[in-house]
């Protein structure tokens, strides 16, 4: 048996970490998009 399987450092669910990462990255890019749209509306 693999020695790393016996002593797991983190027992958290990987799905929750994945979803948090996706939501944070989506929020970041959505914020950039919204700021760009607002700036374009102000300029034109």
N, C-alpha and C positions, 0 to 999 in steps of 0.2 A: 504494500500500500504506500501511496505517496505520503511523505512526512508532513507536507503542507496541509493535507486534508485533515490531519489529526488536530492541528493547532491553528484554527481559523482566527485571523485577527479581527475581521469584521463580520458580524452575523446579520447585518442589514440586508434588506431585499434589494437586489440590483435594479429591479423595475422602478422602484421609487426614485433611486438616484438618476436613472435614465430619464424619467419623466421630468424631474426637476431641471436637469440639464437642457432638455428640449424646450421647456417652457421659458427658461431664462434666456436661451439663445433666440427663441422666437420673439420674446419681449424686446430684446436688444435691437434686433433688425426691424421690428415693427416701429420702435421708437425712432430709429434713424429714418425710416420711410415717412413717418408722420412729420418729423421736423423738416425733411426735404420738401414735402408737399406744402407745409405752412410757409416756408421761405419762398417757394415758387409763387404762391398766391400773393405774398407781400410784394414781390418784385414786379409781377405783371398786373 
